[in-house]
C-alpha cells in the first residue's frame, strides 16, 4: 500500500504542478569563533524528565567551549532565566 501511494503521488499531475518549495535555500555555515579564554564562551543545556532525587528533577549542564570542561548542577523544574543566572 505504501508503494502504491508513492507511485500515485509521483505520477499524479495535480500533485506535481502544486508542489512548491516553501523554504529558501540555506547559505553556507559560518563557523563559531574560537574563544580566547577558558569560561569566556559557554553553552547551557537542561536534562529534564528525571525522577525526583533529593528534591531535584532537572540537571543544568554548563560546558566551556574551549576546554570542554563541564559542570552539572541539580535544580528543580520551576526555574526561570533570572533564577538560573
PDB file with one MODEL, atoms N, CA, C and O in Angstrom:
MODEL        1
ATOM      1  N   UNK A   1       0.830  -1.188   0.000  1.00  0.00           N
ATOM      2  CA  UNK A   1       0.000   0.000   0.000  1.00  0.00           C
ATOM      3  C   UNK A   1       0.879   1.258   0.000  1.00  0.00           C
ATOM      4  O   UNK A   1       0.565   2.234  -0.682  1.00  0.00           O
ATOM      5  N   UNK A   2       1.968   1.237   0.757  1.00  0.00           N
ATOM      6  CA  UNK A   2       2.854   2.392   0.807  1.00  0.00           C
ATOM      7  C   UNK A   2       3.468   2.670  -0.568  1.00  0.00           C
ATOM      8  O   UNK A   2       3.565   3.822  -0.992  1.00  0.00           O
ATOM      9  N   UNK A   3       3.876   1.614  -1.251  1.00  0.00           N
ATOM     10  CA  UNK A   3       4.449   1.768  -2.587  1.00  0.00           C
ATOM     11  C   UNK A   3       3.413   2.303  -3.570  1.00  0.00           C
ATOM     12  O   UNK A   3       3.731   3.128  -4.426  1.00  0.00           O
ATOM     13  N   UNK A   4       2.174   1.832  -3.443  1.00  0.00           N
ATOM     14  CA  UNK A   4       1.105   2.320  -4.329  1.00  0.00           C
ATOM     15  C   UNK A   4       0.853   3.814  -4.127  1.00  0.00           C
ATOM     16  O   UNK A   4       0.652   4.552  -5.091  1.00  0.00           O
ATOM     17  N   UNK A   5       0.865   4.250  -2.869  1.00  0.00           N
ATOM     18  CA  UNK A   5       0.650   5.676  -2.570  1.00  0.00           C
ATOM     19  C   UNK A   5       1.797   6.508  -3.120  1.00  0.00           C
ATOM     20  O   UNK A   5       1.564   7.578  -3.682  1.00  0.00           O
ATOM     21  N   UNK A   6       3.038   6.037  -2.969  1.00  0.00           N
ATOM     22  CA  UNK A   6       4.185   6.762  -3.518  1.00  0.00           C
ATOM     23  C   UNK A   6       4.087   6.875  -5.032  1.00  0.00           C
ATOM     24  O   UNK A   6       4.347   7.938  -5.595  1.00  0.00           O
ATOM     25  N   UNK A   7       3.710   5.779  -5.697  1.00  0.00           N
ATOM     26  CA  UNK A   7       3.554   5.817  -7.153  1.00  0.00           C
ATOM     27  C   UNK A   7       2.452   6.769  -7.575  1.00  0.00           C
ATOM     28  O   UNK A   7       2.614   7.510  -8.545  1.00  0.00           O
ATOM     29  N   UNK A   8       1.339   6.761  -6.864  1.00  0.00           N
ATOM     30  CA  UNK A   8       0.232   7.653  -7.193  1.00  0.00           C
ATOM     31  C   UNK A   8       0.657   9.112  -7.092  1.00  0.00           C
ATOM     32  O   UNK A   8       0.367   9.912  -7.981  1.00  0.00           O
ATOM     33  N   UNK A   9       1.348   9.456  -6.003  1.00  0.00           N
ATOM     34  CA  UNK A   9       1.790  10.838  -5.818  1.00  0.00           C
ATOM     35  C   UNK A   9       2.835  11.206  -6.863  1.00  0.00           C
ATOM     36  O   UNK A   9       2.834  12.327  -7.374  1.00  0.00           O
ATOM     37  N   UNK A  10       3.725  10.273  -7.185  1.00  0.00           N
ATOM     38  CA  UNK A  10       4.778  10.539  -8.163  1.00  0.00           C
ATOM     39  C   UNK A  10       4.194  10.769  -9.555  1.00  0.00           C
ATOM     40  O   UNK A  10       4.714  11.592 -10.310  1.00  0.00           O
ATOM     41  N   UNK A  11       3.129  10.060  -9.905  1.00  0.00           N
ATOM     42  CA  UNK A  11       2.564  10.135 -11.251  1.00  0.00           C
ATOM     43  C   UNK A  11       1.387  11.102 -11.372  1.00  0.00           C
ATOM     44  O   UNK A  11       0.957  11.405 -12.484  1.00  0.00           O
ATOM     45  N   UNK A  12       0.871  11.580 -10.273  1.00  0.00           N
ATOM     46  CA  UNK A  12      -0.314  12.447 -10.307  1.00  0.00           C
ATOM     47  C   UNK A  12       0.076  13.844 -10.804  1.00  0.00           C
ATOM     48  O   UNK A  12       0.972  14.475 -10.243  1.00  0.00           O
ATOM     49  N   UNK A  13      -0.593  14.320 -11.849  1.00  0.00           N
ATOM     50  CA  UNK A  13      -0.294  15.612 -12.451  1.00  0.00           C
ATOM     51  C   UNK A  13      -0.616  16.763 -11.493  1.00  0.00           C
ATOM     52  O   UNK A  13       0.134  17.738 -11.437  1.00  0.00           O
ATOM     53  N   UNK A  14      -1.694  16.673 -10.755  1.00  0.00           N
ATOM     54  CA  UNK A  14      -2.096  17.748  -9.837  1.00  0.00           C
ATOM     55  C   UNK A  14      -1.068  17.899  -8.717  1.00  0.00           C
ATOM     56  O   UNK A  14      -0.698  19.018  -8.360  1.00  0.00           O
ATOM     57  N   UNK A  15      -0.606  16.777  -8.163  1.00  0.00           N
ATOM     58  CA  UNK A  15       0.404  16.847  -7.109  1.00  0.00           C
ATOM     59  C   UNK A  15       1.689  17.485  -7.626  1.00  0.00           C
ATOM     60  O   UNK A  15       2.295  18.299  -6.930  1.00  0.00           O
ATOM     61  N   UNK A  16       2.115  17.127  -8.838  1.00  0.00           N
ATOM     62  CA  UNK A  16       3.364  17.638  -9.384  1.00  0.00           C
ATOM     63  C   UNK A  16       3.286  19.129  -9.718  1.00  0.00           C
ATOM     64  O   UNK A  16       4.279  19.839  -9.559  1.00  0.00           O
ATOM     65  N   UNK A  17       2.149  19.613 -10.170  1.00  0.00           N
ATOM     66  CA  UNK A  17       2.014  21.040 -10.502  1.00  0.00           C
ATOM     67  C   UNK A  17       1.905  21.909  -9.262  1.00  0.00           C
ATOM     68  O   UNK A  17       2.339  23.060  -9.294  1.00  0.00           O
ATOM     69  N   UNK A  18       1.344  21.407  -8.173  1.00  0.00           N
ATOM     70  CA  UNK A  18       1.108  22.206  -6.981  1.00  0.00           C
ATOM     71  C   UNK A  18       2.191  22.058  -5.923  1.00  0.00           C
ATOM     72  O   UNK A  18       2.117  22.688  -4.868  1.00  0.00           O
ATOM     73  N   UNK A  19       3.186  21.241  -6.192  1.00  0.00           N
ATOM     74  CA  UNK A  19       4.240  21.043  -5.208  1.00  0.00           C
ATOM     75  C   UNK A  19       5.237  22.197  -5.335  1.00  0.00           C
ATOM     76  O   UNK A  19       5.823  22.401  -6.398  1.00  0.00           O
ATOM     77  N   UNK A  20       5.428  22.952  -4.243  1.00  0.00           N
ATOM     78  CA  UNK A  20       6.362  24.073  -4.255  1.00  0.00           C
ATOM     79  C   UNK A  20       7.286  23.962  -3.055  1.00  0.00           C
ATOM     80  O   UNK A  20       6.941  23.348  -2.046  1.00  0.00           O
ATOM     81  N   UNK A  21       8.445  24.555  -3.172  1.00  0.00           N
ATOM     82  CA  UNK A  21       9.368  24.634  -2.046  1.00  0.00           C
ATOM     83  C   UNK A  21       8.975  25.824  -1.190  1.00  0.00           C
ATOM     84  O   UNK A  21       8.834  26.936  -1.702  1.00  0.00           O
ATOM     85  N   UNK A  22       8.794  25.606   0.109  1.00  0.00           N
ATOM     86  CA  UNK A  22       8.362  26.684   0.999  1.00  0.00           C
ATOM     87  C   UNK A  22       9.513  27.298   1.776  1.00  0.00           C
ATOM     88  O   UNK A  22       9.310  28.252   2.527  1.00  0.00           O
ATOM     89  N   UNK A  23      10.718  26.768   1.609  1.00  0.00           N
ATOM     90  CA  UNK A  23      11.859  27.312   2.328  1.00  0.00           C
ATOM     91  C   UNK A  23      12.888  27.823   1.332  1.00  0.00           C
ATOM     92  O   UNK A  23      12.978  27.328   0.208  1.00  0.00           O
ATOM     93  N   UNK A  24      13.647  28.799   1.746  1.00  0.00           N
ATOM     94  CA  UNK A  24      14.729  29.315   0.920  1.00  0.00           C
ATOM     95  C   UNK A  24      15.936  28.401   1.058  1.00  0.00           C
ATOM     96  O   UNK A  24      16.125  27.782   2.105  1.00  0.00           O
ATOM     97  N   UNK A  25      16.750  28.308   0.024  1.00  0.00           N
ATOM     98  CA  UNK A  25      17.961  27.501   0.179  1.00  0.00           C
ATOM     99  C   UNK A  25      18.869  28.103   1.244  1.00  0.00           C
ATOM    100  O   UNK A  25      19.025  29.321   1.331  1.00  0.00           O
ATOM    101  N   UNK A  26      19.451  27.252   2.033  1.00  0.00           N
ATOM    102  CA  UNK A  26      20.298  27.739   3.119  1.00  0.00           C
ATOM    103  C   UNK A  26      21.637  28.183   2.572  1.00  0.00           C
ATOM    104  O   UNK A  26      22.102  27.678   1.550  1.00  0.00           O
ATOM    105  N   UNK A  27      22.252  29.125   3.253  1.00  0.00           N
ATOM    106  CA  UNK A  27      23.568  29.604   2.857  1.00  0.00           C
ATOM    107  C   UNK A  27      24.659  28.736   3.450  1.00  0.00           C
ATOM    108  O   UNK A  27      24.388  27.681   4.023  1.00  0.00           O
ATOM    109  N   UNK A  28      25.876  29.182   3.310  1.00  0.00           N
ATOM    110  CA  UNK A  28      26.998  28.443   3.866  1.00  0.00           C
ATOM    111  C   UNK A  28      27.015  28.581   5.385  1.00  0.00           C
ATOM    112  O   UNK A  28      26.652  29.624   5.930  1.00  0.00           O
ATOM    113  N   UNK A  29      27.437  27.530   6.050  1.00  0.00           N
ATOM    114  CA  UNK A  29      27.548  27.577   7.504  1.00  0.00           C
ATOM    115  C   UNK A  29      28.730  28.440   7.899  1.00  0.00           C
ATOM    116  O   UNK A  29      29.795  28.378   7.283  1.00  0.00           O
ATOM    117  N   UNK A  30      28.536  29.237   8.920  1.00  0.00           N
ATOM    118  CA  UNK A  30      29.599  30.096   9.426  1.00  0.00           C
ATOM    119  C   UNK A  30      30.151  29.481  10.705  1.00  0.00           C
ATOM    120  O   UNK A  30      29.391  29.258  11.647  1.00  0.00           O
ATOM    121  N   UNK A  31      31.450  29.201  10.767  1.00  0.00           N
ATOM    122  CA  UNK A  31      31.998  28.594  11.972  1.00  0.00           C
ATOM    123  C   UNK A  31      31.980  29.581  13.142  1.00  0.00           C
ATOM    124  O   UNK A  31      32.095  30.792  12.953  1.00  0.00           O
ATOM    125  N   UNK A  32      31.835  29.045  14.335  1.00  0.00           N
ATOM    126  CA  UNK A  32      31.895  29.868  15.530  1.00  0.00           C
ATOM    127  C   UNK A  32      33.334  30.285  15.789  1.00  0.00           C
ATOM    128  O   UNK A  32      34.271  29.549  15.481  1.00  0.00           O
ATOM    129  N   UNK A  33      33.499  31.462  16.352  1.00  0.00           N
ATOM    130  CA  UNK A  33      34.851  31.920  16.661  1.00  0.00           C
ATOM    131  C   UNK A  33      35.432  31.096  17.814  1.00  0.00           C
ATOM    132  O   UNK A  33      34.697  30.605  18.671  1.00  0.00           O
ATOM    133  N   UNK A  34      36.743  30.953  17.822  1.00  0.00           N
ATOM    134  CA  UNK A  34      37.422  30.191  18.872  1.00  0.00           C
ATOM    135  C   UNK A  34      37.596  31.101  20.082  1.00  0.00           C
ATOM    136  O   UNK A  34      38.151  32.191  19.947  1.00  0.00           O
ATOM    137  N   UNK A  35      37.136  30.682  21.265  1.00  0.00           N
ATOM    138  CA  UNK A  35      37.287  31.517  22.464  1.00  0.00           C
ATOM    139  C   UNK A  35      38.760  31.727  22.801  1.00  0.00           C
ATOM    140  O   UNK A  35      39.598  30.871  22.519  1.00  0.00           O
ATOM    141  N   UNK A  36      39.067  32.870  23.403  1.00  0.00           N
ATOM    142  CA  UNK A  36      40.457  33.174  23.741  1.00  0.00           C
ATOM    143  C   UNK A  36      40.799  32.844  25.187  1.00  0.00           C
ATOM    144  O   UNK A  36      41.974  32.757  25.544  1.00  0.00           O
ATOM    145  N   UNK A  37      39.776  32.660  26.026  1.00  0.00           N
ATOM    146  CA  UNK A  37      39.993  32.312  27.436  1.00  0.00           C
ATOM    147  C   UNK A  37      39.021  31.220  27.850  1.00  0.00           C
ATOM    148  O   UNK A  37      37.959  31.041  27.254  1.00  0.00           O
ATOM    149  N   UNK A  38      39.415  30.502  28.883  1.00  0.00           N
ATOM    150  CA  UNK A  38      38.543  29.468  29.444  1.00  0.00           C
ATOM    151  C   UNK A  38      37.346  30.139  30.113  1.00  0.00           C
ATOM    152  O   UNK A  38      37.496  31.185  30.744  1.00  0.00           O
ATOM    153  N   UNK A  39      36.176  29.550  29.982  1.00  0.00           N
ATOM    154  CA  UNK A  39      34.897  30.002  30.524  1.00  0.00           C
ATOM    155  C   UNK A  39      34.460  31.365  29.985  1.00  0.00           C
ATOM    156  O   UNK A  39      33.614  32.025  30.588  1.00  0.00           O
ATOM    157  N   UNK A  40      35.028  31.789  28.862  1.00  0.00           N
ATOM    158  CA  UNK A  40      34.577  33.015  28.218  1.00  0.00           C
ATOM    159  C   UNK A  40      33.322  32.752  27.391  1.00  0.00           C
ATOM    160  O   UNK A  40      32.447  33.611  27.289  1.00  0.00           O
ATOM    161  N   UNK A  41      33.240  31.574  26.808  1.00  0.00           N
ATOM    162  CA  UNK A  41      32.102  31.199  25.974  1.00  0.00           C
ATOM    163  C   UNK A  41      31.592  29.849  26.455  1.00  0.00           C
ATOM    164  O   UNK A  41      32.309  28.851  26.380  1.00  0.00           O
ATOM    165  N   UNK A  42      30.357  29.811  26.950  1.00  0.00           N
ATOM    166  CA  UNK A  42      29.803  28.568  27.495  1.00  0.00           C
ATOM    167  C   UNK A  42      28.507  28.225  26.781  1.00  0.00           C
ATOM    168  O   UNK A  42      27.878  29.083  26.162  1.00  0.00           O
ATOM    169  N   UNK A  43      28.119  26.974  26.872  1.00  0.00           N
ATOM    170  CA  UNK A  43      26.819  26.535  26.394  1.00  0.00           C
ATOM    171  C   UNK A  43      26.061  25.935  27.580  1.00  0.00           C
ATOM    172  O   UNK A  43      26.653  25.329  28.474  1.00  0.00           O
ATOM    173  N   UNK A  44      24.750  26.117  27.567  1.00  0.00           N
ATOM    174  CA  UNK A  44      23.891  25.607  28.633  1.00  0.00           C
ATOM    175  C   UNK A  44      22.887  24.630  28.048  1.00  0.00           C
ATOM    176  O   UNK A  44      22.409  24.818  26.929  1.00  0.00           O
ATOM    177  N   UNK A  45      22.572  23.605  28.791  1.00  0.00           N
ATOM    178  CA  UNK A  45      21.560  22.650  28.374  1.00  0.00           C
ATOM    179  C   UNK A  45      20.878  22.118  29.627  1.00  0.00           C
ATOM    180  O   UNK A  45      21.470  22.083  30.706  1.00  0.00           O
ATOM    181  N   UNK A  46      19.634  21.710  29.468  1.00  0.00           N
ATOM    182  CA  UNK A  46      18.854  21.166  30.579  1.00  0.00           C
ATOM    183  C   UNK A  46      18.491  19.724  30.265  1.00  0.00           C
ATOM    184  O   UNK A  46      18.064  19.414  29.153  1.00  0.00           O
ATOM    185  N   UNK A  47      18.661  18.847  31.238  1.00  0.00           N
ATOM    186  CA  UNK A  47      18.203  17.466  31.142  1.00  0.00           C
ATOM    187  C   UNK A  47      16.987  17.367  32.045  1.00  0.00           C
ATOM    188  O   UNK A  47      17.100  17.442  33.269  1.00  0.00           O
ATOM    189  N   UNK A  48      15.821  17.198  31.429  1.00  0.00           N
ATOM    190  CA  UNK A  48      14.556  17.187  32.172  1.00  0.00           C
ATOM    191  C   UNK A  48      13.929  15.802  32.150  1.00  0.00           C
ATOM    192  O   UNK A  48      14.418  14.887  31.487  1.00  0.00           O
ATOM    193  N   UNK A  49      12.846  15.670  32.885  1.00  0.00           N
ATOM    194  CA  UNK A  49      12.099  14.424  32.906  1.00  0.00           C
ATOM    195  C   UNK A  49      12.740  13.349  33.757  1.00  0.00           C
ATOM    196  O   UNK A  49      12.470  12.164  33.562  1.00  0.00           O
ATOM    197  N   UNK A  50      13.570  13.733  34.679  1.00  0.00           N
ATOM    198  CA  UNK A  50      14.228  12.765  35.553  1.00  0.00           C
ATOM    199  C   UNK A  50      13.378  12.499  36.782  1.00  0.00           C
ATOM    200  O   UNK A  50      12.595  13.362  37.180  1.00  0.00           O
ATOM    201  N   UNK A  51      13.510  11.335  37.393  1.00  0.00           N
ATOM    202  CA  UNK A  51      12.774  11.088  38.635  1.00  0.00           C
ATOM    203  C   UNK A  51      13.314  11.978  39.753  1.00  0.00           C
ATOM    204  O   UNK A  51      14.479  12.377  39.736  1.00  0.00           O
ATOM    205  N   UNK A  52      12.469  12.276  40.708  1.00  0.00           N
ATOM    206  CA  UNK A  52      12.831  13.149  41.824  1.00  0.00           C
ATOM    207  C   UNK A  52      13.933  12.504  42.665  1.00  0.00           C
ATOM    208  O   UNK A  52      13.822  11.344  43.060  1.00  0.00           O
ATOM    209  N   UNK A  53      14.999  13.269  42.936  1.00  0.00           N
ATOM    210  CA  UNK A  53      16.108  12.786  43.744  1.00  0.00           C
ATOM    211  C   UNK A  53      16.573  13.925  44.648  1.00  0.00           C
ATOM    212  O   UNK A  53      17.088  14.935  44.168  1.00  0.00           O
ATOM    213  N   UNK A  54      16.389  13.755  45.958  1.00  0.00           N
ATOM    214  CA  UNK A  54      16.736  14.787  46.949  1.00  0.00           C
ATOM    215  C   UNK A  54      16.054  16.116  46.646  1.00  0.00           C
ATOM    216  O   UNK A  54      16.623  17.174  46.917  1.00  0.00           O
ATOM    217  N   UNK A  55      14.856  16.081  46.095  1.00  0.00           N
ATOM    218  CA  UNK A  55      14.096  17.286  45.788  1.00  0.00           C
ATOM    219  C   UNK A  55      14.422  17.914  44.442  1.00  0.00           C
ATOM    220  O   UNK A  55      13.848  18.948  44.102  1.00  0.00           O
ATOM    221  N   UNK A  56      15.321  17.326  43.665  1.00  0.00           N
ATOM    222  CA  UNK A  56      15.705  17.867  42.364  1.00  0.00           C
ATOM    223  C   UNK A  56      15.270  16.917  41.254  1.00  0.00           C
ATOM    224  O   UNK A  56      15.288  15.698  41.425  1.00  0.00           O
ATOM    225  N   UNK A  57      14.876  17.490  40.110  1.00  0.00           N
ATOM    226  CA  UNK A  57      14.466  16.644  38.990  1.00  0.00           C
ATOM    227  C   UNK A  57      14.994  17.130  37.638  1.00  0.00           C
ATOM    228  O   UNK A  57      14.601  16.596  36.601  1.00  0.00           O
ATOM    229  N   UNK A  58      15.876  18.130  37.632  1.00  0.00           N
ATOM    230  CA  UNK A  58      16.465  18.661  36.402  1.00  0.00           C
ATOM    231  C   UNK A  58      17.963  18.829  36.623  1.00  0.00           C
ATOM    232  O   UNK A  58      18.395  19.183  37.720  1.00  0.00           O
ATOM    233  N   UNK A  59      18.756  18.577  35.579  1.00  0.00           N
ATOM    234  CA  UNK A  59      20.189  18.813  35.642  1.00  0.00           C
ATOM    235  C   UNK A  59      20.530  19.906  34.644  1.00  0.00           C
ATOM    236  O   UNK A  59      20.204  19.805  33.461  1.00  0.00           O
ATOM    237  N   UNK A  60      21.190  20.955  35.129  1.00  0.00           N
ATOM    238  CA  UNK A  60      21.703  22.020  34.277  1.00  0.00           C
ATOM    239  C   UNK A  60      23.138  21.658  33.909  1.00  0.00           C
ATOM    240  O   UNK A  60      23.976  21.442  34.785  1.00  0.00           O
ATOM    241  N   UNK A  61      23.414  21.593  32.607  1.00  0.00           N
ATOM    242  CA  UNK A  61      24.744  21.239  32.124  1.00  0.00           C
ATOM    243  C   UNK A  61      25.381  22.488  31.532  1.00  0.00           C
ATOM    244  O   UNK A  61      24.852  23.071  30.586  1.00  0.00           O
ATOM    245  N   UNK A  62      26.524  22.902  32.092  1.00  0.00           N
ATOM    246  CA  UNK A  62      27.273  24.055  31.587  1.00  0.00           C
ATOM    247  C   UNK A  62      28.583  23.526  31.011  1.00  0.00           C
ATOM    248  O   UNK A  62      29.332  22.837  31.703  1.00  0.00           O
ATOM    249  N   UNK A  63      28.865  23.849  29.733  1.00  0.00           N
ATOM    250  CA  UNK A  63      30.055  23.359  29.053  1.00  0.00           C
ATOM    251  C   UNK A  63      30.874  24.539  28.558  1.00  0.00           C
ATOM    252  O   UNK A  63      30.350  25.433  27.894  1.00  0.00           O
ATOM    253  N   UNK A  64      32.165  24.539  28.883  1.00  0.00           N
ATOM    254  CA  UNK A  64      33.084  25.537  28.350  1.00  0.00           C
ATOM    255  C   UNK A  64      33.479  25.094  26.938  1.00  0.00           C
ATOM    256  O   UNK A  64      33.913  23.959  26.740  1.00  0.00           O
ATOM    257  N   UNK A  65      33.327  25.994  25.956  1.00  0.00           N
ATOM    258  CA  UNK A  65      33.610  25.623  24.575  1.00  0.00           C
ATOM    259  C   UNK A  65      35.098  25.428  24.298  1.00  0.00           C
ATOM    260  O   UNK A  65      35.445  24.674  23.390  1.00  0.00           O
ATOM    261  N   UNK A  66      35.981  26.075  25.040  1.00  0.00           N
ATOM    262  CA  UNK A  66      37.407  25.954  24.768  1.00  0.00           C
ATOM    263  C   UNK A  66      37.992  24.681  25.377  1.00  0.00           C
ATOM    264  O   UNK A  66      38.642  23.903  24.678  1.00  0.00           O
ATOM    265  N   UNK A  67      37.768  24.466  26.659  1.00  0.00           N
ATOM    266  CA  UNK A  67      38.384  23.329  27.340  1.00  0.00           C
ATOM    267  C   UNK A  67      37.484  22.094  27.384  1.00  0.00           C
ATOM    268  O   UNK A  67      37.943  21.008  27.737  1.00  0.00           O
ATOM    269  N   UNK A  68      36.214  22.250  27.032  1.00  0.00           N
ATOM    270  CA  UNK A  68      35.213  21.168  27.097  1.00  0.00           C
ATOM    271  C   UNK A  68      34.983  20.686  28.532  1.00  0.00           C
ATOM    272  O   UNK A  68      34.494  19.576  28.745  1.00  0.00           O
ATOM    273  N   UNK A  69      35.334  21.519  29.510  1.00  0.00           N
ATOM    274  CA  UNK A  69      35.093  21.203  30.911  1.00  0.00           C
ATOM    275  C   UNK A  69      33.619  21.431  31.210  1.00  0.00           C
ATOM    276  O   UNK A  69      33.026  22.379  30.694  1.00  0.00           O
ATOM    277  N   UNK A  70      33.010  20.571  32.043  1.00  0.00           N
ATOM    278  CA  UNK A  70      31.573  20.645  32.293  1.00  0.00           C
ATOM    279  C   UNK A  70      31.273  20.765  33.777  1.00  0.00           C
ATOM    280  O   UNK A  70      32.010  20.276  34.634  1.00  0.00           O
ATOM    281  N   UNK A  71      30.155  21.439  34.047  1.00  0.00           N
ATOM    282  CA  UNK A  71      29.585  21.474  35.389  1.00  0.00           C
ATOM    283  C   UNK A  71      28.160  20.943  35.287  1.00  0.00           C
ATOM    284  O   UNK A  71      27.417  21.318  34.380  1.00  0.00           O
ATOM    285  N   UNK A  72      27.784  20.076  36.211  1.00  0.00           N
ATOM    286  CA  UNK A  72      26.431  19.547  36.282  1.00  0.00           C
ATOM    287  C   UNK A  72      25.810  20.061  37.573  1.00  0.00           C
ATOM    288  O   UNK A  72      26.318  19.789  38.661  1.00  0.00           O
ATOM    289  N   UNK A  73      24.714  20.802  37.456  1.00  0.00           N
ATOM    290  CA  UNK A  73      24.065  21.420  38.613  1.00  0.00           C
ATOM    291  C   UNK A  73      22.636  20.899  38.695  1.00  0.00           C
ATOM    292  O   UNK A  73      21.883  20.992  37.725  1.00  0.00           O
ATOM    293  N   UNK A  74      22.261  20.356  39.838  1.00  0.00           N
ATOM    294  CA  UNK A  74      20.894  19.861  40.009  1.00  0.00           C
ATOM    295  C   UNK A  74      19.988  21.012  40.445  1.00  0.00           C
ATOM    296  O   UNK A  74      20.325  21.778  41.347  1.00  0.00           O
ATOM    297  N   UNK A  75      18.835  21.119  39.789  1.00  0.00           N
ATOM    298  CA  UNK A  75      17.857  22.165  40.092  1.00  0.00           C
ATOM    299  C   UNK A  75      16.465  21.561  40.046  1.00  0.00           C
ATOM    300  O   UNK A  75      16.284  20.426  39.606  1.00  0.00           O
ATOM    301  N   UNK A  76      15.478  22.329  40.506  1.00  0.00           N
ATOM    302  CA  UNK A  76      14.089  21.886  40.424  1.00  0.00           C
ATOM    303  C   UNK A  76      13.477  22.408  39.135  1.00  0.00           C
ATOM    304  O   UNK A  76      14.033  23.299  38.493  1.00  0.00           O
ATOM    305  N   UNK A  77      12.335  21.854  38.756  1.00  0.00           N
ATOM    306  CA  UNK A  77      11.740  22.188  37.462  1.00  0.00           C
ATOM    307  C   UNK A  77      11.189  23.610  37.403  1.00  0.00           C
ATOM    308  O   UNK A  77      11.090  24.164  36.308  1.00  0.00           O
ATOM    309  N   UNK A  78      10.839  24.204  38.487  1.00  0.00           N
ATOM    310  CA  UNK A  78      10.253  25.549  38.426  1.00  0.00           C
ATOM    311  C   UNK A  78      11.356  26.606  38.342  1.00  0.00           C
ATOM    312  O   UNK A  78      11.497  27.422  39.253  1.00  0.00           O
ATOM    313  N   UNK A  79      12.136  26.600  37.260  1.00  0.00           N
ATOM    314  CA  UNK A  79      13.219  27.558  37.098  1.00  0.00           C
ATOM    315  C   UNK A  79      12.843  28.614  36.057  1.00  0.00           C
ATOM    316  O   UNK A  79      12.032  28.368  35.165  1.00  0.00           O
ATOM    317  N   UNK A  80      13.448  29.787  36.191  1.00  0.00           N
ATOM    318  CA  UNK A  80      13.305  30.861  35.216  1.00  0.00           C
ATOM    319  C   UNK A  80      14.703  31.359  34.870  1.00  0.00           C
ATOM    320  O   UNK A  80      15.685  30.965  35.499  1.00  0.00           O
ATOM    321  N   UNK A  81      14.783  32.221  33.872  1.00  0.00           N
ATOM    322  CA  UNK A  81      16.092  32.755  33.460  1.00  0.00           C
ATOM    323  C   UNK A  81      16.745  33.548  34.592  1.00  0.00           C
ATOM    324  O   UNK A  81      17.963  33.494  34.762  1.00  0.00           O
ATOM    325  N   UNK A  82      15.959  34.267  35.352  1.00  0.00           N
ATOM    326  CA  UNK A  82      16.540  35.053  36.445  1.00  0.00           C
ATOM    327  C   UNK A  82      17.059  34.161  37.572  1.00  0.00           C
ATOM    328  O   UNK A  82      18.035  34.517  38.232  1.00  0.00           O
ATOM    329  N   UNK A  83      16.423  33.008  37.805  1.00  0.00           N
ATOM    330  CA  UNK A  83      16.898  32.095  38.827  1.00  0.00           C
ATOM    331  C   UNK A  83      18.184  31.390  38.392  1.00  0.00           C
ATOM    332  O   UNK A  83      19.053  31.125  39.223  1.00  0.00           O
ATOM    333  N   UNK A  84      18.311  31.086  37.110  1.00  0.00           N
ATOM    334  CA  UNK A  84      19.491  30.390  36.614  1.00  0.00           C
ATOM    335  C   UNK A  84      20.711  31.280  36.635  1.00  0.00           C
ATOM    336  O   UNK A  84      21.798  30.829  36.997  1.00  0.00           O
ATOM    337  N   UNK A  85      20.556  32.544  36.251  1.00  0.00           N
ATOM    338  CA  UNK A  85      21.680  33.482  36.230  1.00  0.00           C
ATOM    339  C   UNK A  85      21.985  33.886  37.635  1.00  0.00           C
ATOM    340  O   UNK A  85      22.901  34.676  37.865  1.00  0.00           O
TER     341      UNK A  85
ENDMDL
END
